[in-house]
């Protein structure tokens, strides 16, 4: 009887252990689902909290580290993201998904040789390795020793696509700002005019085209006011053929504390890590200010949470280059403030015929945090935006919304500072 009693106790104990381990596995699996769902929604803080719990589990530790790696990256903590990457096992089933993000982390840190070495070790595409070799051989440099104020240049599109007097490889130009771009963008023919040697970079989405030929090169110099740049990466876009535009984007602004002061029609730049210049720069801003956190995916894709009418907690790609202008009901020129694909409009219950016409004036407000505007026109894109690293992007918010503010981008703190005029 004692033997049977002991055996029964052992059976009961084994059953309890099995149930306990089963619950642990189930809980870890549920935690993983919750964490990746939060990430997809752009709920970054919650994602981090759940991922911290995941890494305590043997079964989901790698997935948790994956999320923490992505979180550190979009928050601009590139050193932390690289350290987290080192903890992820090479046998992790999604290990290959991290390659491009690791390269971008090295590039944001200016560690070009390591970026190239990593790409070679991971047997990435030859076009990417060729681009990284260019960047290593001609490392980008930026210099600014003051608070620079650069006025908008006069022109027919200045109210829709602000441009500035600048110099490219010693030649005077007008360069337009577009946060949907990286460093410099232009047509291949325009690049050749400035002696910029190009290498093929495959196909990609740019300049409103679903697929277009891309080329990569390096401009020897670019000057914007007192800001000087050497060895500036150039993306030449075949879809821009015939266009004279030279565009600078987020990665130029990223070098500084940057303010697009639309009401005063000027760009203000100052060194990011200089406390004295920062104080002088911020003193130029209107006192009525709103801070809104933003994140950045890849090399330049800034996004932020916003809303459209009753639809809250949406993720908007902030891209100032939406230059679609049409007449309103009174024949006055209006610029579209927002775009997304037809499927998203359908989810929100928009009229299908308006969506097809690509010119929509809904009875809904557009909002970023407490900033809300009504009466904007929207348009329809041929393709969805994103996802950005798995985060769903609901659409693109652009210049027609942003131009009502003095808009400061603080890349160090990862916040936008919107300064409102008294009438807003």
C-alpha positions in Angstrom: 0.0 0.0 0.0 2.9 2.3 0.8 4.3 1.6 -2.7 0.9 2.4 -4.3 0.6 5.6 -2.2 4.0 6.8 -3.3 3.3 6.0 -6.9 0.0 7.8 -6.7 1.7 10.9 -5.2 4.3 10.7 -8.0 1.6 10.6 -10.7 -0.2 13.5 -9.1 3.0 15.5 -8.9 3.8 14.8 -12.6 0.4 15.8 -13.6 0.7 19.1 -11.7 4.1 19.8 -13.3 2.7 19.0 -16.7 -0.3 21.3 -16.1 2.0 24.1 -14.8 4.4 23.8 -17.7 1.5 23.8 -20.1 0.2 26.9 -18.6 3.7 28.5 -18.8 3.9 27.7 -22.5 0.3 29.0 -23.1 1.0 32.2 -21.2 4.3 32.8 -23.1 2.5 32.2 -26.4 -0.3 34.6 -25.4 2.2 37.2 -24.3 3.9 36.9 -27.7 0.6 37.5 -29.5 -0.3 40.5 -27.3 3.2 42.0 -27.8 3.2 41.7 -31.6 -0.3 43.0 -31.8 0.7 46.0 -29.7 3.7 46.6 -32.0 1.5 46.4 -35.1 -0.8 49.1 -33.6 2.2 51.3 -32.8 1.7 51.0 -29.1 5.4 51.2 -28.4 5.5 51.5 -24.6 3.2 48.6 -24.1 5.2 46.6 -26.6 8.4 47.2 -24.6 6.7 46.1 -21.3 5.4 42.9 -22.8 8.7 42.1 -24.5 10.5 42.5 -21.2 8.2 39.7 -19.9 8.8 37.6 -23.0 12.6 37.5 -22.5 12.0 35.8 -19.2 10.5 32.8 -21.1 12.8 30.3 -22.7 10.3 29.6 -25.5 9.8 33.3 -26.5 13.0 34.9 -25.4 14.2 35.4 -29.0 11.0 37.0 -30.1 11.1 39.3 -27.1 14.6 40.4 -28.0 13.5 40.9 -31.6 10.8 43.4 -30.4 13.2 45.2 -28.0 15.7 45.5 -30.9 13.0 47.1 -33.1 11.8 49.3 -30.3 15.3 50.6 -29.5 15.9 51.3 -33.2 12.7 53.3 -33.9 13.4 55.3 -30.7 16.9 56.3 -32.0 18.9 54.2 -29.5 21.0 52.6 -32.2 23.8 51.4 -29.9 21.2 49.6 -27.7 19.6 48.0 -30.8 23.0 46.6 -31.9 23.7 45.3 -28.4 20.3 43.5 -28.4 21.0 42.1 -31.8 24.1 40.4 -30.4 21.9 38.5 -27.9 19.6 37.0 -30.6 20.5 33.5 -31.7 21.4 33.0 -35.4 19.0 30.0 -35.4 16.1 32.3 -34.6 13.5 31.7 -37.3 13.2 35.4 -38.1 16.9 36.2 -37.8 17.2 37.2 -41.5 14.5 39.9 -41.1 16.8 42.0 -39.0 19.6 42.4 -41.5 18.5 45.7 -43.1 17.7 47.3 -39.8 21.2 46.4 -38.4 22.7 48.0 -41.5 20.6 51.1 -40.9 21.6 51.3 -37.3 25.3 51.3 -38.3 24.6 54.0 -40.9 22.8 56.2 -38.4 25.9 56.0 -36.2 28.2 56.8 -39.1 29.9 53.4 -38.8 30.1 52.7 -42.6 32.9 50.1 -42.5 31.0 48.0 -40.1 27.8 48.4 -42.1 29.6 47.1 -45.2 31.3 44.2 -43.3 28.0 43.1 -41.9 26.3 43.2 -45.3 29.0 41.0 -46.7 28.9 38.6 -43.8 25.1 38.3 -44.3 25.4 37.9 -48.0 23.0 40.7 -48.7 22.2 41.9 -52.2 25.2 43.1 -54.3 23.5 46.5 -55.0 23.3 47.1 -51.2 27.0 46.1 -50.7 28.0 48.4 -53.6 26.1 51.3 -52.0 27.7 50.7 -48.6 31.2 50.5 -50.2 30.5 54.0 -51.7 29.5 55.3 -48.3 32.6 53.8 -46.6 34.9 55.2 -49.2 33.3 58.7 -49.1 32.0 59.1 -45.6 29.3 61.7 -45.1 30.1 64.8 -43.0 28.0 67.7 -41.8 29.2 71.0 -40.2 27.3 73.9 -38.7 28.9 76.3 -36.2 25.9 78.6 -35.5 22.2 79.0 -35.5 21.4 79.2 -39.2 18.3 80.9 -40.5 17.6 80.2 -44.2 14.6 82.0 -45.9 12.2 80.2 -48.3 13.1 80.9 -51.9 10.5 82.7 -54.0 8.9 80.6 -56.6 5.6 79.3 -58.0 5.5 76.3 -55.7 6.9 78.0 -52.5 3.5 77.8 -50.8 3.2 74.1 -51.5 6.8 72.7 -51.7 9.2 75.1 -50.0 12.6 75.6 -51.6 15.9 77.2 -50.4 18.9 78.7 -52.1 21.7 76.2 -51.8 24.9 75.0 -53.6 25.5 71.6 -55.0 29.1 70.7 -56.0 29.8 74.4 -56.2 26.8 75.4 -58.3 23.9 77.5 -57.1 20.6 75.8 -57.0 17.1 75.8 -55.4 16.7 72.7 -53.2 13.2 71.7 -52.0 12.6 70.1 -48.7 10.7 66.7 -48.6 10.7 64.6 -45.4 9.7 61.7 -47.6 13.3 61.6 -48.9 16.6 60.7 -47.4 19.6 62.9 -48.2 19.5 64.2 -51.8 17.1 63.1 -54.5 17.0 64.1 -58.2 16.7 62.7 -61.7 19.6 60.7 -63.2 20.1 63.4 -65.9 20.2 66.1 -63.2 22.8 64.1 -61.3 25.0 63.9 -64.3 24.8 67.7 -64.8 26.6 68.0 -61.4 29.2 65.4 -62.2 27.7 62.8 -59.8 28.7 59.3 -60.7 25.8 56.8 -60.3 25.6 53.1 -59.8 22.4 51.0 -60.4 20.4 50.4 -57.2 17.6 48.2 -58.7 14.0 49.3 -58.5 11.9 50.8 -55.8 9.0 53.1 -54.9 9.7 56.8 -55.3 8.4 60.0 -56.7 4.8 58.6 -56.7 5.8 55.7 -58.9 5.0 52.1 -57.8 8.2 50.9 -59.3 11.0 52.9 -60.9 14.7 52.5 -61.6 17.0 53.8 -58.8 20.6 54.9 -58.9 23.0 55.7 -56.0 25.8 58.3 -56.0 27.8 60.7 -53.9 27.7 64.5 -54.2 31.1 66.0 -53.2 29.5 69.0 -51.5 26.1 70.5 -50.6 25.6 73.9 -48.7 22.4 75.1 -47.2 22.9 78.5 -45.6 25.8 78.1 -43.2 25.4 74.3 -43.0 28.0 72.5 -45.0 27.9 68.9 -46.1 30.6 66.7 -47.7 30.1 63.4 -49.5 26.3 63.5 -49.5 24.5 60.4 -50.6 22.3 60.9 -53.7 19.4 58.8 -54.8 18.7 59.4 -58.5 15.1 58.4 -59.4 14.2 57.6 -63.0 10.6 58.6 -62.4 11.9 62.2 -62.0 13.0 62.3 -65.6 12.4 65.8 -67.0 12.1 67.3 -63.5 14.6 69.9 -62.4 13.9 69.5 -58.7 16.7 68.8 -56.3 15.2 67.5 -53.1 16.8 67.2 -49.6 15.1 65.2 -47.0 15.0 63.9 -43.4 18.6 62.8 -43.2 19.8 66.3 -43.9 17.5 67.7 -41.2 18.5 64.9 -38.9 22.0 66.3 -38.5 20.6 69.3 -36.6 17.8 70.6 -34.4 15.6 71.6 -37.3 12.7 74.0 -37.5 10.5 74.5 -40.5 8.9 77.9 -39.6 6.1 78.0 -42.2 4.4 81.2 -40.9 7.8 83.1 -41.2 8.8 81.2 -44.3 12.2 80.2 -43.0 14.3 77.1 -42.0 16.2 77.3 -38.7 19.1 74.9 -38.1 21.4 74.5 -35.1 24.0 71.9 -33.9 22.1 69.1 -32.1 24.4 68.6 -29.1 25.4 72.2 -28.4 23.4 73.5 -25.3 24.1 77.2 -26.0 23.0 77.0 -29.6 20.0 74.9 -28.7 18.9 77.6 -26.2 19.2 80.3 -28.8 17.4 78.2 -31.4 14.4 77.4 -29.1 14.2 81.0 -28.1 13.2 81.8 -31.6 10.1 79.7 -31.3 6.6 81.0 -30.3 5.7 80.3 -26.7 2.5 78.3 -27.4 4.0 74.9 -27.9 2.9 71.3 -28.2 5.3 68.4 -28.0 4.3 65.2 -29.8 6.5 62.0 -29.8 7.6 60.6 -33.1 9.5 57.5 -34.2 11.6 56.8 -37.2 11.8 53.5 -39.2 14.5 52.5 -41.6 16.8 55.4 -42.8 14.2 58.2 -42.7 10.5 57.2 -42.3 9.2 59.4 -39.6 5.7 58.5 -38.2 3.5 59.6 -35.4 0.1 58.7 -33.9 -2.9 60.8 -35.1 -6.6 60.6 -35.8 -9.1 61.2 -38.6 -12.4 62.2 -37.1 -13.7 59.4 -34.9 -10.9 57.1 -36.0 -8.2 57.3 -33.3 -4.8 55.9 -32.7 -3.8 55.9 -36.3 -0.2 55.9 -37.5 0.7 58.7 -40.0 3.8 58.8 -42.1 5.0 62.4 -42.1 6.0 63.2 -45.6 6.0 66.9 -46.7 6.3 66.1 -50.4 2.7 65.5 -51.3 2.4 68.2 -54.1 -1.1 67.5 -55.5 -2.9 70.8 -56.2 -6.4 71.1 -57.5 -9.2 73.7 -57.4 -11.8 73.7 -54.7 -15.5 74.3 -55.2 -14.7 78.0 -55.7 -11.9 77.4 -58.1 -9.2 78.3 -55.6 -6.0 76.1 -55.6 -5.8 73.6 -52.7 -3.2 71.2 -51.8 -4.1 67.7 -50.6 -3.1 67.2 -46.9 -3.4 63.4 -46.6 -3.3 60.3 -48.8 -3.9 56.6 -48.3 -4.9 53.6 -50.4 -8.5 52.9 -51.4 -8.8 50.0 -49.0 -8.2 52.1 -46.0 -10.8 54.7 -47.1 -13.2 51.9 -47.5 -12.6 50.8 -43.9 -13.5 54.3 -42.8 -16.7 54.3 -44.8 -15.7 56.9 -47.5 -17.7 57.2 -50.7 -16.2 54.9 -53.3 -16.7 57.3 -56.2 -14.9 60.1 -54.4 -12.0 57.7 -53.6 -11.8 56.8 -57.3 -11.7 60.5 -58.2 -8.7 60.9 -55.9 -10.0 64.2 -54.6 -12.0 64.0 -51.3 -13.3 66.6 -48.9 -14.6 64.6 -45.9 -16.6 66.1 -43.0 -13.8 64.8 -40.7 -11.0 66.5 -38.9 -7.3 65.6 -39.2 -5.4 65.5 -35.8 -2.0 65.1 -34.3 -2.4 65.0 -30.5 -4.3 68.2 -29.5 -3.7 69.8 -32.9 -6.8 69.4 -35.1 -7.8 70.9 -38.4 -10.9 70.7 -40.6 -11.7 71.4 -44.3 -8.7 69.6 -45.8 -8.7 67.8 -49.1 -7.5 64.2 -49.3 -6.3 62.1 -52.2 -5.8 58.4 -53.0 -2.5 56.6 -53.4 -2.1 53.5 -55.6 -0.4 51.5 -52.8 -0.4 51.3 -49.0 2.3 52.9 -47.0 4.3 50.6 -44.8 4.1 48.6 -42.8 7.2 50.1 -41.1 9.0 47.2 -39.5 5.6 45.5 -38.8 3.8 48.7 -37.6 0.7 49.4 -39.6 0.7 52.8 -41.3 -2.7 54.2 -42.0 -1.7 57.0 -44.4 0.5 60.0 -45.2 0.1 63.4 -43.6 1.8 66.3 -45.4 2.6 69.9 -45.9 -0.9 71.3 -46.2 -1.5 70.3 -42.5 2.0 71.1 -41.2 2.3 74.6 -42.8 0.0 76.1 -40.2 2.7 75.7 -37.5 6.3 76.5 -36.7 7.4 72.8 -36.7 10.6 71.8 -34.9 12.0 68.3 -35.2 14.1 67.3 -32.2 15.9 64.1 -33.3 17.7 63.7 -30.0 14.6 63.7 -27.9 12.4 62.2 -30.6 9.7 64.8 -30.3 8.1 67.3 -32.6 7.5 70.7 -31.2 4.6 72.4 -32.9 4.3 76.1 -32.1 0.9 77.7 -32.9 0.1 81.2 -34.0 -2.2 83.1 -31.7 -5.2 82.7 -34.0 -4.9 78.9 -33.9 
